[in-house]
Amino acid sequence: MNVFMVGCLAISFAVMLIGGIMCLVAAFRQGILWGLAYLFVPFASMVFIIKYWSEVKKGFLISTAGCCVFLGLLFTDPHTRDMVVRHPEVAAASAANKEAEFSAAIEEKRKHLSTLQEDLAKVTTNSDVQYKELSGRRNALDTKDQAAVHQFNVEAAAYQKQVQHLRQLKQEIDAASTEVDDLVSKHAAEKKQVVIYSTSWCPACKQAKRYMDGKGINYRDVDVEKSPEGADEYIRQGGSGSVPLIVVGEKKMKGFNASELDSML
């Protein structure tokens, strides 16, 4: 979260607080009991707002506006949003669902690839048989026998279609095999834990995080200046004072290089 975002959050929170104080002052103006009830009694504030709407309207609207802006700004930051919304149990369930979806997709592609390979084996066997038969008949063909020549040409044309089908099957198998490989690679990348040790002022850190956000890569961001535990973790990972340090599984990269990160993933 950058300095501008933090400043905007602070301002919106201050507006929300000012509106709340205005509501509290309005409650105490109606009486000490109303003020104490507003502070300490559950739902008393709602009763007061409804009963004395004209007196409390301005403070309530200011507080509501500040709250809306604060939440809106908070949820525009992806990492903050994930921390707020994604309860560990929800995150674990989401990861399990994602794992199951990956496994199902890979299995489906593999079944499709297996079916294509079986079809290829059958077509290849039939083509070999047809080729041998046509070769033998061509050598013994009497070119003066027009009916025999015509029949041979019909069967030869059918054989050519079989050959085209064979080529098409090979292309489909190559494409399906590539899809399986891509899914397996993506699955492996998703399972690796990606951690970036960074600071708020580091340009290369911001560039690396923008790149990973653009690629949809899940990562854990550790600010080594704001988190003492993160700083200790950074040192244990071999950090020597420069950032970013990006860790992917057992692989580590000091600084940021997009192609090297892709290779690590």
PyRosetta script that sets phi, psi and omega in degrees:
from pyrosetta import init, pose_from_sequence

init()
pose = pose_from_sequence("MNVFMVGCLAISFAVMLIGGIMCLVAAFRQGILWGLAYLFVPFASMVFIIKYWSEVKKGFLISTAGCCVFLGLLFTDPHTRDMVVRHPEVAAASAANKEAEFSAAIEEKRKHLSTLQEDLAKVTTNSDVQYKELSGRRNALDTKDQAAVHQFNVEAAAYQKQVQHLRQLKQEIDAASTEVDDLVSKHAAEKKQVVIYSTSWCPACKQAKRYMDGKGINYRDVDVEKSPEGADEYIRQGGSGSVPLIVVGEKKMKGFNASELDSML")
pose.set_psi(1, 125.7)
pose.set_omega(1, -174.7)
pose.set_phi(2, -83.6)
pose.set_psi(2, 172.6)
pose.set_omega(2, -175.9)
pose.set_phi(3, -63.5)
pose.set_psi(3, -39.1)
pose.set_omega(3, 179.9)
pose.set_phi(4, -61.0)
pose.set_psi(4, -43.6)
pose.set_omega(4, -179.9)
pose.set_phi(5, -64.4)
pose.set_psi(5, -41.7)
pose.set_omega(5, 178.9)
pose.set_phi(6, -62.7)
pose.set_psi(6, -41.4)
pose.set_omega(6, 178.6)
pose.set_phi(7, -62.4)
pose.set_psi(7, -45.2)
pose.set_omega(7, 178.7)
pose.set_phi(8, -62.1)
pose.set_psi(8, -40.8)
pose.set_omega(8, 177.9)
pose.set_phi(9, -62.9)
pose.set_psi(9, -41.0)
pose.set_omega(9, -179.8)
pose.set_phi(10, -63.7)
pose.set_psi(10, -42.6)
pose.set_omega(10, -179.7)
pose.set_phi(11, -64.7)
pose.set_psi(11, -45.9)
pose.set_omega(11, -179.1)
pose.set_phi(12, -65.3)
pose.set_psi(12, -36.4)
pose.set_omega(12, 177.2)
pose.set_phi(13, -65.8)
pose.set_psi(13, -39.6)
pose.set_omega(13, 178.0)
pose.set_phi(14, -62.8)
pose.set_psi(14, -41.6)
pose.set_omega(14, 177.4)
pose.set_phi(15, -61.3)
pose.set_psi(15, -44.3)
pose.set_omega(15, 178.9)
pose.set_phi(16, -60.7)
pose.set_psi(16, -41.7)
pose.set_omega(16, -179.8)
pose.set_phi(17, -67.0)
pose.set_psi(17, -40.7)
pose.set_omega(17, 179.3)
pose.set_phi(18, -62.6)
pose.set_psi(18, -43.6)
pose.set_omega(18, 178.1)
pose.set_phi(19, -61.8)
pose.set_psi(19, -39.6)
pose.set_omega(19, 178.3)
pose.set_phi(20, -65.0)
pose.set_psi(20, -40.2)
pose.set_omega(20, 178.6)
pose.set_phi(21, -65.2)
pose.set_psi(21, -39.3)
pose.set_omega(21, 177.6)
pose.set_phi(22, -60.6)
pose.set_psi(22, -39.8)
pose.set_omega(22, 178.2)
pose.set_phi(23, -65.9)
pose.set_psi(23, -41.3)
pose.set_omega(23, -179.6)
pose.set_phi(24, -65.1)
pose.set_psi(24, -41.0)
pose.set_omega(24, 177.6)
pose.set_phi(25, -62.0)
pose.set_psi(25, -41.5)
pose.set_omega(25, 178.6)
pose.set_phi(26, -61.7)
pose.set_psi(26, -36.7)
pose.set_omega(26, 179.5)
pose.set_phi(27, -66.7)
pose.set_psi(27, -44.2)
pose.set_omega(27, 179.3)
pose.set_phi(28, -66.8)
pose.set_psi(28, -28.7)
pose.set_omega(28, 176.7)
pose.set_phi(29, -64.6)
pose.set_psi(29, -30.7)
pose.set_omega(29, 178.6)
pose.set_phi(30, -78.4)
pose.set_psi(30, -17.9)
pose.set_omega(30, 178.7)
pose.set_phi(31, 151.0)
pose.set_psi(31, 153.5)
pose.set_omega(31, -179.3)
pose.set_phi(32, -62.8)
pose.set_psi(32, -38.6)
pose.set_omega(32, -179.5)
pose.set_phi(33, -63.3)
pose.set_psi(33, -40.5)
pose.set_omega(33, 176.6)
pose.set_phi(34, -62.3)
pose.set_psi(34, -42.4)
pose.set_omega(34, -179.6)
pose.set_phi(35, -62.7)
pose.set_psi(35, -45.7)
pose.set_omega(35, 179.5)
pose.set_phi(36, -66.7)
pose.set_psi(36, -38.7)
pose.set_omega(36, 178.4)
pose.set_phi(37, -65.0)
pose.set_psi(37, -39.3)
pose.set_omega(37, 178.6)
pose.set_phi(38, -59.4)
pose.set_psi(38, -37.9)
pose.set_omega(38, -177.4)
pose.set_phi(39, -78.3)
pose.set_psi(39, -42.1)
pose.set_omega(39, -165.1)
pose.set_phi(40, -116.2)
pose.set_psi(40, -18.7)
pose.set_omega(40, -175.2)
pose.set_phi(41, -96.2)
pose.set_psi(41, 125.5)
pose.set_omega(41, 179.1)
pose.set_phi(42, -58.0)
pose.set_psi(42, 135.5)
pose.set_omega(42, 176.4)
pose.set_phi(43, 69.3)
pose.set_psi(43, -2.8)
pose.set_omega(43, 178.3)
pose.set_phi(44, -65.6)
pose.set_psi(44, -34.3)
pose.set_omega(44, 179.5)
pose.set_phi(45, -62.3)
pose.set_psi(45, -39.9)
pose.set_omega(45, 179.2)
pose.set_phi(46, -66.4)
pose.set_psi(46, -40.1)
pose.set_omega(46, 177.9)
pose.set_phi(47, -62.3)
pose.set_psi(47, -42.9)
pose.set_omega(47, -179.5)
pose.set_phi(48, -64.0)
pose.set_psi(48, -43.8)
pose.set_omega(48, -179.3)
pose.set_phi(49, -61.1)
pose.set_psi(49, -41.5)
pose.set_omega(49, -179.8)
pose.set_phi(50, -68.5)
pose.set_psi(50, -42.9)
pose.set_omega(50, -175.1)
pose.set_phi(51, -72.3)
pose.set_psi(51, -38.1)
pose.set_omega(51, -176.2)
pose.set_phi(52, -119.7)
pose.set_psi(52, 49.9)
pose.set_omega(52, -174.6)
pose.set_phi(53, -58.2)
pose.set_psi(53, -42.7)
pose.set_omega(53, -175.9)
pose.set_phi(54, -62.6)
pose.set_psi(54, -35.3)
pose.set_omega(54, -179.7)
pose.set_phi(55, -77.9)
pose.set_psi(55, -31.0)
pose.set_omega(55, -172.2)
pose.set_phi(56, -103.9)
pose.set_psi(56, -4.2)
pose.set_omega(56, -171.9)
pose.set_phi(57, -56.8)
pose.set_psi(57, -47.4)
pose.set_omega(57, -175.2)
pose.set_phi(58, -61.8)
pose.set_psi(58, -48.9)
pose.set_omega(58, -179.9)
pose.set_phi(59, -63.8)
pose.set_psi(59, -39.8)
pose.set_omega(59, -179.3)
pose.set_phi(60, -64.0)
pose.set_psi(60, -43.7)
pose.set_omega(60, -179.5)
pose.set_phi(61, -66.7)
pose.set_psi(61, -39.1)
pose.set_omega(61, 177.6)
pose.set_phi(62, -63.5)
pose.set_psi(62, -45.2)
pose.set_omega(62, 179.7)
pose.set_phi(63, -63.1)
pose.set_psi(63, -42.5)
pose.set_omega(63, 179.7)
pose.set_phi(64, -64.5)
pose.set_psi(64, -42.2)
pose.set_omega(64, 178.5)
pose.set_phi(65, -62.3)
pose.set_psi(65, -44.6)
pose.set_omega(65, 178.4)
pose.set_phi(66, -62.3)
pose.set_psi(66, -39.7)
pose.set_omega(66, 179.2)
pose.set_phi(67, -64.7)
pose.set_psi(67, -43.1)
pose.set_omega(67, 179.8)
pose.set_phi(68, -63.0)
pose.set_psi(68, -45.0)
pose.set_omega(68, 179.2)
pose.set_phi(69, -64.5)
pose.set_psi(69, -43.0)
pose.set_omega(69, -179.9)
pose.set_phi(70, -59.0)
pose.set_psi(70, -49.0)
pose.set_omega(70, -179.6)
pose.set_phi(71, -66.6)
pose.set_psi(71, -38.3)
pose.set_omega(71, 178.5)
pose.set_phi(72, -61.8)
pose.set_psi(72, -44.7)
pose.set_omega(72, 178.1)
pose.set_phi(73, -66.0)
pose.set_psi(73, -41.3)
pose.set_omega(73, -178.3)
pose.set_phi(74, -60.1)
pose.set_psi(74, -40.9)
pose.set_omega(74, -175.0)
pose.set_phi(75, -85.6)
pose.set_psi(75, -0.7)
pose.set_omega(75, 173.2)
pose.set_phi(76, -82.6)
pose.set_psi(76, -17.8)
pose.set_omega(76, 177.2)
pose.set_phi(77, -87.9)
pose.set_psi(77, 116.9)
pose.set_omega(77, -173.2)
pose.set_phi(78, -61.8)
pose.set_psi(78, -38.6)
pose.set_omega(78, -176.6)
pose.set_phi(79, -71.9)
pose.set_psi(79, -40.9)
pose.set_omega(79, 176.5)
pose.set_phi(80, -64.2)
pose.set_psi(80, -41.9)
pose.set_omega(80, 179.1)
pose.set_phi(81, -59.0)
pose.set_psi(81, -43.3)
pose.set_omega(81, 180.0)
pose.set_phi(82, -63.7)
pose.set_psi(82, -40.7)
pose.set_omega(82, -179.5)
pose.set_phi(83, -66.5)
pose.set_psi(83, -36.5)
pose.set_omega(83, -177.1)
pose.set_phi(84, -77.6)
pose.set_psi(84, -45.5)
pose.set_omega(84, -171.7)
pose.set_phi(85, -84.4)
pose.set_psi(85, -41.0)
pose.set_omega(85, -169.4)
pose.set_phi(86, -88.9)
pose.set_psi(86, 91.7)
pose.set_omega(86, 172.7)
pose.set_phi(87, -60.8)
pose.set_psi(87, 146.1)
pose.set_omega(87, -178.3)
pose.set_phi(88, -50.8)
pose.set_psi(88, -40.3)
pose.set_omega(88, -179.7)
pose.set_phi(89, -67.7)
pose.set_psi(89, -38.7)
pose.set_omega(89, 177.8)
pose.set_phi(90, -65.9)
pose.set_psi(90, -42.6)
pose.set_omega(90, 179.0)
pose.set_phi(91, -61.9)
pose.set_psi(91, -41.2)
pose.set_omega(91, 179.4)
pose.set_phi(92, -64.5)
pose.set_psi(92, -42.2)
pose.set_omega(92, 178.5)
pose.set_phi(93, -64.4)
pose.set_psi(93, -39.6)
pose.set_omega(93, 178.5)
pose.set_phi(94, -63.4)
pose.set_psi(94, -42.3)
pose.set_omega(94, 178.6)
pose.set_phi(95, -63.8)
pose.set_psi(95, -39.4)
pose.set_omega(95, 179.1)
pose.set_phi(96, -65.1)
pose.set_psi(96, -41.4)
pose.set_omega(96, 178.3)
pose.set_phi(97, -64.3)
pose.set_psi(97, -39.9)
pose.set_omega(97, 179.6)
pose.set_phi(98, -65.3)
pose.set_psi(98, -40.5)
pose.set_omega(98, 177.9)
pose.set_phi(99, -61.4)
pose.set_psi(99, -44.4)
pose.set_omega(99, -180.0)
pose.set_phi(100, -64.7)
pose.set_psi(100, -39.7)
pose.set_omega(100, 178.9)
pose.set_phi(101, -64.3)
pose.set_psi(101, -42.9)
pose.set_omega(101, 177.3)
pose.set_phi(102, -60.1)
pose.set_psi(102, -48.6)
pose.set_omega(102, -177.4)
pose.set_phi(103, -61.9)
pose.set_psi(103, -41.9)
pose.set_omega(103, 179.6)
pose.set_phi(104, -65.2)
pose.set_psi(104, -41.9)
pose.set_omega(104, 180.0)
pose.set_phi(105, -64.5)
pose.set_psi(105, -42.7)
pose.set_omega(105, 179.3)
pose.set_phi(106, -64.2)
pose.set_psi(106, -43.6)
pose.set_omega(106, -179.5)
pose.set_phi(107, -63.1)
pose.set_psi(107, -40.6)
pose.set_omega(107, 178.9)
pose.set_phi(108, -63.3)
pose.set_psi(108, -43.9)
pose.set_omega(108, 178.8)
pose.set_phi(109, -64.1)
pose.set_psi(109, -38.8)
pose.set_omega(109, 179.9)
pose.set_phi(110, -66.9)
pose.set_psi(110, -38.9)
pose.set_omega(110, 176.8)
pose.set_phi(111, -63.8)
pose.set_psi(111, -42.2)
pose.set_omega(111, 177.8)
pose.set_phi(112, -62.2)
pose.set_psi(112, -42.5)
pose.set_omega(112, 178.5)
pose.set_phi(113, -63.6)
pose.set_psi(113, -41.2)
pose.set_omega(113, 179.2)
pose.set_phi(114, -63.6)
pose.set_psi(114, -40.4)
pose.set_omega(114, 178.0)
pose.set_phi(115, -63.4)
pose.set_psi(115, -43.1)
pose.set_omega(115, 178.2)
pose.set_phi(116, -62.4)
pose.set_psi(116, -40.4)
pose.set_omega(116, -179.9)
pose.set_phi(117, -66.8)
pose.set_psi(117, -37.4)
pose.set_omega(117, 176.2)
pose.set_phi(118, -64.6)
pose.set_psi(118, -43.6)
pose.set_omega(118, 177.5)
pose.set_phi(119, -61.3)
pose.set_psi(119, -40.8)
pose.set_omega(119, 179.5)
pose.set_phi(120, -61.7)
pose.set_psi(120, -42.0)
pose.set_omega(120, 179.9)
pose.set_phi(121, -62.8)
pose.set_psi(121, -42.3)
pose.set_omega(121, 179.4)
pose.set_phi(122, -65.6)
pose.set_psi(122, -46.1)
pose.set_omega(122, -178.5)
pose.set_phi(123, -65.3)
pose.set_psi(123, -38.0)
pose.set_omega(123, 178.9)
pose.set_phi(124, -63.2)
pose.set_psi(124, -44.0)
pose.set_omega(124, 178.5)
pose.set_phi(125, -61.6)
pose.set_psi(125, -46.6)
pose.set_omega(125, 179.2)
pose.set_phi(126, -63.4)
pose.set_psi(126, -39.1)
pose.set_omega(126, 179.8)
pose.set_phi(127, -65.3)
pose.set_psi(127, -40.7)
pose.set_omega(127, 178.4)
pose.set_phi(128, -62.6)
pose.set_psi(128, -42.9)
pose.set_omega(128, 178.9)
pose.set_phi(129, -63.6)
pose.set_psi(129, -46.2)
pose.set_omega(129, 179.6)
pose.set_phi(130, -61.4)
pose.set_psi(130, -40.2)
pose.set_omega(130, -178.7)
pose.set_phi(131, -63.4)
pose.set_psi(131, -44.8)
pose.set_omega(131, 179.7)
pose.set_phi(132, -63.5)
pose.set_psi(132, -42.9)
pose.set_omega(132, 179.5)
pose.set_phi(133, -64.0)
pose.set_psi(133, -45.9)
pose.set_omega(133, -178.5)
pose.set_phi(134, -66.9)
pose.set_psi(134, -37.1)
pose.set_omega(134, 178.4)
pose.set_phi(135, -63.3)
pose.set_psi(135, -44.2)
pose.set_omega(135, 178.8)
pose.set_phi(136, -64.8)
pose.set_psi(136, -40.9)
pose.set_omega(136, -179.5)
pose.set_phi(137, -70.3)
pose.set_psi(137, -34.5)
pose.set_omega(137, -179.8)
pose.set_phi(138, -65.0)
pose.set_psi(138, -38.9)
pose.set_omega(138, -180.0)
pose.set_phi(139, -66.7)
pose.set_psi(139, -31.1)
pose.set_omega(139, -177.9)
pose.set_phi(140, -98.6)
pose.set_psi(140, 5.0)
pose.set_omega(140, -173.8)
pose.set_phi(141, -73.0)
pose.set_psi(141, 133.0)
pose.set_omega(141, 175.0)
pose.set_phi(142, -91.6)
pose.set_psi(142, 109.7)
pose.set_omega(142, -175.9)
pose.set_phi(143, -64.9)
pose.set_psi(143, -15.8)
pose.set_omega(143, 178.6)
pose.set_phi(144, -82.2)
pose.set_psi(144, -18.4)
pose.set_omega(144, 179.3)
pose.set_phi(145, -85.1)
pose.set_psi(145, 94.7)
pose.set_omega(145, -174.8)
pose.set_phi(146, -61.5)
pose.set_psi(146, -38.5)
pose.set_omega(146, -179.8)
pose.set_phi(147, -64.5)
pose.set_psi(147, -41.9)
pose.set_omega(147, 179.9)
pose.set_phi(148, -67.4)
pose.set_psi(148, -39.8)
pose.set_omega(148, 178.4)
pose.set_phi(149, -63.2)
pose.set_psi(149, -42.5)
pose.set_omega(149, -179.8)
pose.set_phi(150, -62.8)
pose.set_psi(150, -45.5)
pose.set_omega(150, 179.8)
pose.set_phi(151, -62.6)
pose.set_psi(151, -38.8)
pose.set_omega(151, 178.7)
pose.set_phi(152, -64.0)
pose.set_psi(152, -42.1)
pose.set_omega(152, 179.5)
pose.set_phi(153, -63.6)
pose.set_psi(153, -38.7)
pose.set_omega(153, 178.4)
pose.set_phi(154, -62.4)
pose.set_psi(154, -44.8)
pose.set_omega(154, -178.3)
pose.set_phi(155, -70.9)
pose.set_psi(155, -34.2)
pose.set_omega(155, 177.3)
pose.set_phi(156, -65.9)
pose.set_psi(156, -38.3)
pose.set_omega(156, 177.5)
pose.set_phi(157, -65.5)
pose.set_psi(157, -38.9)
pose.set_omega(157, 177.4)
pose.set_phi(158, -64.4)
pose.set_psi(158, -37.2)
pose.set_omega(158, 178.6)
pose.set_phi(159, -65.8)
pose.set_psi(159, -39.6)
pose.set_omega(159, 179.0)
pose.set_phi(160, -63.0)
pose.set_psi(160, -38.7)
pose.set_omega(160, 176.2)
pose.set_phi(161, -63.2)
pose.set_psi(161, -38.1)
pose.set_omega(161, 178.1)
pose.set_phi(162, -63.4)
pose.set_psi(162, -39.6)
pose.set_omega(162, 178.8)
pose.set_phi(163, -65.1)
pose.set_psi(163, -41.4)
pose.set_omega(163, 177.8)
pose.set_phi(164, -63.0)
pose.set_psi(164, -40.3)
pose.set_omega(164, 177.6)
pose.set_phi(165, -63.0)
pose.set_psi(165, -37.9)
pose.set_omega(165, 178.3)
pose.set_phi(166, -62.0)
pose.set_psi(166, -44.6)
pose.set_omega(166, 178.7)
pose.set_phi(167, -63.8)
pose.set_psi(167, -41.7)
pose.set_omega(167, 179.6)
pose.set_phi(168, -62.6)
pose.set_psi(168, -41.1)
pose.set_omega(168, 178.2)
pose.set_phi(169, -61.9)
pose.set_psi(169, -40.6)
pose.set_omega(169, 179.2)
pose.set_phi(170, -63.4)
pose.set_psi(170, -40.0)
pose.set_omega(170, 177.5)
pose.set_phi(171, -64.8)
pose.set_psi(171, -41.6)
pose.set_omega(171, 179.1)
pose.set_phi(172, -65.2)
pose.set_psi(172, -36.9)
pose.set_omega(172, 178.9)
pose.set_phi(173, -66.3)
pose.set_psi(173, -42.5)
pose.set_omega(173, 178.2)
pose.set_phi(174, -60.8)
pose.set_psi(174, -43.4)
pose.set_omega(174, -179.7)
pose.set_phi(175, -65.9)
pose.set_psi(175, -43.6)
pose.set_omega(175, -179.6)
pose.set_phi(176, -65.7)
pose.set_psi(176, -38.2)
pose.set_omega(176, 178.3)
pose.set_phi(177, -63.9)
pose.set_psi(177, -40.0)
pose.set_omega(177, 177.6)
pose.set_phi(178, -64.3)
pose.set_psi(178, -41.0)
pose.set_omega(178, 179.1)
pose.set_phi(179, -62.3)
pose.set_psi(179, -42.0)
pose.set_omega(179, 178.6)
pose.set_phi(180, -62.6)
pose.set_psi(180, -46.1)
pose.set_omega(180, -180.0)
pose.set_phi(181, -60.7)
pose.set_psi(181, -41.8)
pose.set_omega(181, -179.5)
pose.set_phi(182, -64.2)
pose.set_psi(182, -42.8)
pose.set_omega(182, -179.9)
pose.set_phi(183, -64.7)
pose.set_psi(183, -42.1)
pose.set_omega(183, 179.6)
pose.set_phi(184, -63.9)
pose.set_psi(184, -41.8)
pose.set_omega(184, 179.3)
pose.set_phi(185, -64.6)
pose.set_psi(185, -43.5)
pose.set_omega(185, 179.5)
pose.set_phi(186, -64.6)
pose.set_psi(186, -39.0)
pose.set_omega(186, 179.0)
pose.set_phi(187, -62.2)
pose.set_psi(187, -44.5)
pose.set_omega(187, 179.8)
pose.set_phi(188, -62.7)
pose.set_psi(188, -39.8)
pose.set_omega(188, 179.6)
pose.set_phi(189, -66.0)
pose.set_psi(189, -39.1)
pose.set_omega(189, -179.9)
pose.set_phi(190, -64.7)
pose.set_psi(190, -33.5)
pose.set_omega(190, -176.4)
pose.set_phi(191, -77.7)
pose.set_psi(191, -19.5)
pose.set_omega(191, 179.0)
pose.set_phi(192, -76.1)
pose.set_psi(192, 138.9)
pose.set_omega(192, 176.5)
pose.set_phi(193, -83.9)
pose.set_psi(193, 125.1)
pose.set_omega(193, 179.1)
pose.set_phi(194, -108.4)
pose.set_psi(194, 125.0)
pose.set_omega(194, 180.0)
pose.set_phi(195, -127.1)
pose.set_psi(195, 133.6)
pose.set_omega(195, 175.0)
pose.set_phi(196, -118.9)
pose.set_psi(196, 122.6)
pose.set_omega(196, 175.6)
pose.set_phi(197, -93.9)
pose.set_psi(197, 121.5)
pose.set_omega(197, -167.8)
pose.set_phi(198, -143.3)
pose.set_psi(198, 179.3)
pose.set_omega(198, 169.3)
pose.set_phi(199, -132.8)
pose.set_psi(199, 164.1)
pose.set_omega(199, -176.8)
pose.set_phi(200, -71.2)
pose.set_psi(200, -23.8)
pose.set_omega(200, -174.1)
pose.set_phi(201, -98.7)
pose.set_psi(201, -3.7)
pose.set_omega(201, -172.3)
pose.set_phi(202, -80.0)
pose.set_psi(202, 115.4)
pose.set_omega(202, 179.9)
pose.set_phi(203, -62.0)
pose.set_psi(203, -41.5)
pose.set_omega(203, -179.4)
pose.set_phi(204, -65.2)
pose.set_psi(204, -33.7)
pose.set_omega(204, 177.4)
pose.set_phi(205, -63.8)
pose.set_psi(205, -45.4)
pose.set_omega(205, 179.4)
pose.set_phi(206, -63.0)
pose.set_psi(206, -40.1)
pose.set_omega(206, 178.8)
pose.set_phi(207, -63.5)
pose.set_psi(207, -42.9)
pose.set_omega(207, -179.6)
pose.set_phi(208, -64.2)
pose.set_psi(208, -42.4)
pose.set_omega(208, -179.0)
pose.set_phi(209, -68.8)
pose.set_psi(209, -37.9)
pose.set_omega(209, 175.9)
pose.set_phi(210, -62.3)
pose.set_psi(210, -41.4)
pose.set_omega(210, -179.9)
pose.set_phi(211, -63.3)
pose.set_psi(211, -46.5)
pose.set_omega(211, -178.9)
pose.set_phi(212, -67.9)
pose.set_psi(212, -36.9)
pose.set_omega(212, 175.5)
pose.set_phi(213, -62.0)
pose.set_psi(213, -42.4)
pose.set_omega(213, 179.9)
pose.set_phi(214, -65.0)
pose.set_psi(214, -31.5)
pose.set_omega(214, 180.0)
pose.set_phi(215, -88.1)
pose.set_psi(215, -3.7)
pose.set_omega(215, -179.1)
pose.set_phi(216, 72.1)
pose.set_psi(216, 28.2)
pose.set_omega(216, -179.0)
pose.set_phi(217, -87.1)
pose.set_psi(217, 125.7)
pose.set_omega(217, 176.6)
pose.set_phi(218, -78.3)
pose.set_psi(218, 131.1)
pose.set_omega(218, -179.5)
pose.set_phi(219, -147.0)
pose.set_psi(219, 160.6)
pose.set_omega(219, 176.0)
pose.set_phi(220, -107.3)
pose.set_psi(220, 123.8)
pose.set_omega(220, -178.2)
pose.set_phi(221, -98.2)
pose.set_psi(221, 121.4)
pose.set_omega(221, -179.9)
pose.set_phi(222, -115.9)
pose.set_psi(222, 113.3)
pose.set_omega(222, 176.2)
pose.set_phi(223, -83.9)
pose.set_psi(223, 111.0)
pose.set_omega(223, -172.6)
pose.set_phi(224, -73.5)
pose.set_psi(224, -12.9)
pose.set_omega(224, 178.5)
pose.set_phi(225, -91.8)
pose.set_psi(225, -29.8)
pose.set_omega(225, -176.2)
pose.set_phi(226, -94.1)
pose.set_psi(226, -19.9)
pose.set_omega(226, -176.5)
pose.set_phi(227, -119.7)
pose.set_psi(227, 110.7)
pose.set_omega(227, 176.3)
pose.set_phi(228, -59.5)
pose.set_psi(228, -39.6)
pose.set_omega(228, 178.0)
pose.set_phi(229, -65.0)
pose.set_psi(229, -38.8)
pose.set_omega(229, 178.3)
pose.set_phi(230, -65.2)
pose.set_psi(230, -37.0)
pose.set_omega(230, 178.4)
pose.set_phi(231, -64.7)
pose.set_psi(231, -40.9)
pose.set_omega(231, 177.4)
pose.set_phi(232, -64.8)
pose.set_psi(232, -41.6)
pose.set_omega(232, 178.8)
pose.set_phi(233, -63.5)
pose.set_psi(233, -40.1)
pose.set_omega(233, 178.7)
pose.set_phi(234, -60.7)
pose.set_psi(234, -42.8)
pose.set_omega(234, 179.3)
pose.set_phi(235, -66.6)
pose.set_psi(235, -41.0)
pose.set_omega(235, 179.4)
pose.set_phi(236, -63.6)
pose.set_psi(236, -29.0)
pose.set_omega(236, 179.4)
pose.set_phi(237, -81.3)
pose.set_psi(237, -0.5)
pose.set_omega(237, 177.8)
pose.set_phi(238, 100.0)
pose.set_psi(238, 13.5)
pose.set_omega(238, 178.4)
pose.set_phi(239, -66.1)
pose.set_psi(239, 139.0)
pose.set_omega(239, -175.7)
pose.set_phi(240, -127.3)
pose.set_psi(240, 30.0)
pose.set_omega(240, 175.8)
pose.set_phi(241, 106.2)
pose.set_psi(241, -17.3)
pose.set_omega(241, -179.9)
pose.set_phi(242, -104.6)
pose.set_psi(242, 147.4)
pose.set_omega(242, 177.6)
pose.set_phi(243, -130.6)
pose.set_psi(243, 157.4)
pose.set_omega(243, -1.5)
pose.set_phi(244, -79.7)
pose.set_psi(244, 156.7)
pose.set_omega(244, 166.3)
pose.set_phi(245, -115.4)
pose.set_psi(245, 118.3)
pose.set_omega(245, -177.4)
pose.set_phi(246, -109.7)
pose.set_psi(246, 127.1)
pose.set_omega(246, -178.4)
pose.set_phi(247, -117.8)
pose.set_psi(247, 125.3)
pose.set_omega(247, 177.7)
pose.set_phi(248, -124.2)
pose.set_psi(248, 102.1)
pose.set_omega(248, -176.1)
pose.set_phi(249, 63.7)
pose.set_psi(249, -117.3)
pose.set_omega(249, 178.3)
pose.set_phi(250, -97.2)
pose.set_psi(250, -4.1)
pose.set_omega(250, -176.5)
pose.set_phi(251, -94.3)
pose.set_psi(251, 146.5)
pose.set_omega(251, -177.6)
pose.set_phi(252, -134.3)
pose.set_psi(252, 147.0)
pose.set_omega(252, 178.0)
pose.set_phi(253, -138.2)
pose.set_psi(253, 125.8)
pose.set_omega(253, 174.5)
pose.set_phi(254, -93.2)
pose.set_psi(254, 132.2)
pose.set_omega(254, -172.3)
pose.set_phi(255, 82.0)
pose.set_psi(255, -165.9)
pose.set_omega(255, -179.4)
pose.set_phi(256, -136.9)
pose.set_psi(256, 127.7)
pose.set_omega(256, 173.6)
pose.set_phi(257, -139.2)
pose.set_psi(257, 117.9)
pose.set_omega(257, -172.6)
pose.set_phi(258, -59.5)
pose.set_psi(258, -47.7)
pose.set_omega(258, -177.5)
pose.set_phi(259, -65.3)
pose.set_psi(259, -37.6)
pose.set_omega(259, 178.2)
pose.set_phi(260, -67.0)
pose.set_psi(260, -38.3)
pose.set_omega(260, 177.2)
pose.set_phi(261, -63.9)
pose.set_psi(261, -42.3)
pose.set_omega(261, 177.9)
pose.set_phi(262, -59.2)
pose.set_psi(262, -41.6)
pose.set_omega(262, 179.5)
pose.set_phi(263, -64.2)
pose.set_psi(263, -40.4)
pose.set_omega(263, 179.2)
pose.set_phi(264, -64.7)
pose.set_psi(264, -34.5)
pose.set_omega(264, -178.6)
pose.set_phi(265, -77.7)
pose.dump_pdb("model.pdb")
